[in-house]
Amino acid sequence: MSSKIEKIQHHLQAANIDAAFITTPENVFYLSGFLSDPHERLLGILIFKDAAPFMICPKMEVPDAKAAGWTYDVVGHDDQEDAFEVLANKAAQSVSAIQTLAIEKSHLTVERLDTLQRFYPNSSVVGIDQVLTDLRIVKSADEVEKIREAAKLADYAIQVGCDELAEGKTELEVLSAIEAAILQKGYYMSFDTMVLTGLNAASPHGTPGNTKIKKGDLVLFDLGVVYEGYCSDITRTVAFGEPNVEQKAVYDAVLSANKAAIDLVKPGVRTMDLDRAARQKIEDAGFGEYFTHRLGHGLGIGLHEIPSIHGSNELPLVEGMVFTIEPGVYKGDTAGVRIEDDVVVTKDGVEILTSFPKELHIVEPK
């Protein structure tokens, strides 16, 4: 983690910025190994251009921060204190003044910025979001391994879901069984699990409910698992009983799109070319108007990271990028199908991290 801090310090020195205040829980974890949801309380790391950084967190979490591997100072604040005053007093022990302060503009609220500027009224504020994005967009071998393990757990969760399908069971009953199985293994989901049956799956972000599964339905599972702070994200659509011709046509188009995009992945290819290749397959099958979202998104500590895989993003792929490829067709009178994989760009091509079979899986009614 010290090398990550040093990279930020090098940026501060090159840009003549006195300090950076990192406040997103994901970036605090990335830099420190300490994963916390502080709720309304202040959590952050203050990194100086020419002095040792420190972390500020709720006082009750100081032992956890130290145990997570953070080797620099930790200052705690309790609920009766002004956390920003604690921050400023601690900073004054390291530097005499902060003339320029870098913040995460996408995260620090206006209210908190106003509070911070009470203690640094003469300082100018700049953003450091892009520096952090550039650091996190390429995953280390250790990070990829953690996402790989998270993907294995996601594959297992899909299998649990398939095994739970039965005539008359509700979406929520199947969902509960999936999440219970993951909890039993000692892990938790990376986002709210989706189990959508029949035409409910034609809503890309549908909400599971008490709809009962019946023979002839397609059932869409969208879920992910967190492993040591890193997320997976998988979608599979399976048939409960033999699908009809229209359902199969939709499925085949989405599968073709998924494969076409994955086949293109290698260093140097533009992210937009993946989206366009997948979209072309779906358009050729006659379902283009029903593919209503981007092809995918980056994956790591956060569920949605850079790069964004859409048709206007010219960013070239580089080794170590991890992202999803998830084409979908949502035809309200026929079917909703999405097939999503997690992939990592390798030196020569691509590794698919999710491995649950993608050929149409037919679950025979019990």
Secondary structure as GFF3:
##gff-version 3
##sequence-region A 1 366
A	DSSP	alpha_helix	2	15	.	.	.	ID=ss1
A	DSSP	beta_strand	19	22	.	.	.	ID=ss2
A	DSSP	alpha_helix	25	32	.	.	.	ID=ss3
A	DSSP	beta_strand	44	48	.	.	.	ID=ss4
A	DSSP	beta_strand	54	58	.	.	.	ID=ss5
A	DSSP	three_ten_helix	59	61	.	.	.	ID=ss6
A	DSSP	alpha_helix	62	67	.	.	.	ID=ss7
A	DSSP	beta_strand	73	77	.	.	.	ID=ss8
A	DSSP	alpha_helix	83	92	.	.	.	ID=ss9
A	DSSP	beta_strand	100	103	.	.	.	ID=ss10
A	DSSP	alpha_helix	110	119	.	.	.	ID=ss11
A	DSSP	beta_strand	124	127	.	.	.	ID=ss12
A	DSSP	alpha_helix	129	136	.	.	.	ID=ss13
A	DSSP	alpha_helix	141	164	.	.	.	ID=ss14
A	DSSP	alpha_helix	171	184	.	.	.	ID=ss15
A	DSSP	beta_strand	188	189	.	.	.	ID=ss16
A	DSSP	beta_strand	194	197	.	.	.	ID=ss17
A	DSSP	three_ten_helix	198	202	.	.	.	ID=ss18
A	DSSP	beta_strand	217	223	.	.	.	ID=ss19
A	DSSP	beta_strand	225	227	.	.	.	ID=ss20
A	DSSP	beta_strand	230	231	.	.	.	ID=ss21
A	DSSP	beta_strand	234	240	.	.	.	ID=ss22
A	DSSP	alpha_helix	245	264	.	.	.	ID=ss23
A	DSSP	alpha_helix	271	284	.	.	.	ID=ss24
A	DSSP	three_ten_helix	288	290	.	.	.	ID=ss25
A	DSSP	beta_strand	296	298	.	.	.	ID=ss26
A	DSSP	beta_strand	305	309	.	.	.	ID=ss27
A	DSSP	beta_strand	322	325	.	.	.	ID=ss28
A	DSSP	beta_strand	328	331	.	.	.	ID=ss29
A	DSSP	beta_strand	335	338	.	.	.	ID=ss30
A	DSSP	beta_strand	341	345	.	.	.	ID=ss31
A	DSSP	beta_strand	350	352	.	.	.	ID=ss32
A	DSSP	beta_strand	362	363	.	.	.	ID=ss33
###
